[in-house]
Amino acid sequence: TKESTEEERRVAFLRMGIDINAWLVSSSLQNADQTRDTGKTSDNIAALWSYEALGKGADMVLSLSGMTPPDSDSEEEGVEADSPEKP
């Protein structure tokens, strides 16, 4: 049915997010300790960490790596960072 298909897509999307975030966190940990097996570490993280903890861990890795856009609170008032117009 349509509802079960939608539910399966939601579950697959959540699983994909878990896998991506677990891989990102495990890759960061492996960078600090080259003896770690990223695959095993990623599987352990995915199994043991909550969805919220995985999201926060991934956000932290992205932030520390300089791969996140600046917070809108830190920008000057009235200036849009993504605007092609000059202020």
C-alpha positions as CSV (number, residue, x, y, z in Angstrom):
1,T,0.0,0.0,0.0
2,K,0.9,3.6,-0.3
3,E,1.3,4.1,3.5
4,S,3.7,1.2,3.9
5,T,5.8,2.4,0.9
6,E,6.0,5.9,2.5
7,E,6.9,4.3,5.9
8,E,9.6,2.2,4.2
9,R,11.1,5.3,2.6
10,R,11.1,7.2,5.9
11,V,12.9,4.2,7.6
12,A,15.4,4.0,4.7
13,F,16.0,7.8,4.9
14,L,16.6,7.6,8.7
15,R,18.9,4.6,8.3
16,M,20.9,6.5,5.6
17,G,21.3,9.5,8.0
18,I,22.5,7.1,10.7
19,D,25.0,5.5,8.4
20,I,26.3,8.8,7.1
21,N,26.7,10.4,10.5
22,A,28.3,7.2,12.0
23,W,30.8,7.1,9.1
24,L,31.6,10.8,9.5
25,V,32.2,10.5,13.3
26,S,34.2,7.2,12.9
27,S,36.3,8.8,10.1
28,S,37.1,11.7,12.4
29,L,38.1,9.3,15.2
30,Q,40.2,7.2,12.8
31,N,42.0,10.4,11.8
32,A,43.2,10.8,15.4
33,D,44.0,7.1,15.8
34,Q,45.2,5.5,12.6
35,T,45.0,2.0,14.1
36,R,41.2,2.2,14.2
37,D,39.2,0.2,11.7
38,T,36.7,2.8,10.3
39,G,34.2,0.2,9.2
40,K,34.0,-1.5,12.6
41,T,34.0,1.8,14.5
42,S,31.2,3.1,12.2
43,D,29.1,0.0,12.9
44,N,29.7,0.3,16.7
45,I,28.8,4.0,16.7
46,A,25.7,3.4,14.6
47,A,24.6,0.6,17.0
48,L,25.4,2.4,20.3
49,W,24.8,6.1,19.8
50,S,21.3,7.6,19.8
51,Y,20.1,9.4,16.6
52,E,20.4,12.7,18.4
53,A,24.0,12.0,19.6
54,L,24.9,11.0,16.0
55,G,23.5,14.2,14.7
56,K,25.4,16.3,17.2
57,G,28.6,14.4,16.7
58,A,28.4,14.9,12.9
59,D,27.6,18.6,13.4
60,M,30.7,18.9,15.7
61,V,32.9,17.1,13.1
62,L,31.7,19.4,10.4
63,S,32.1,22.5,12.5
64,L,35.6,21.6,13.6
65,S,36.5,20.8,10.0
66,G,35.2,24.2,8.8
67,M,32.6,22.6,6.6
68,T,29.5,24.4,8.0
69,P,28.2,27.8,7.1
70,P,28.5,30.5,9.7
71,D,25.5,30.9,12.1
72,S,23.1,33.6,11.0
73,D,23.4,35.1,14.5
74,S,27.0,36.0,13.9
75,E,26.4,37.9,10.7
76,E,25.8,41.6,10.5
77,E,22.1,42.6,10.7
78,G,20.5,43.2,7.3
79,V,23.2,41.4,5.3
80,E,22.4,38.2,3.7
81,A,25.5,35.9,3.3
82,D,24.1,34.1,0.2
83,S,23.0,37.3,-1.6
84,P,24.8,38.0,-4.9
85,E,24.3,41.7,-4.4
86,K,27.0,43.8,-2.9
87,P,26.1,45.5,0.5
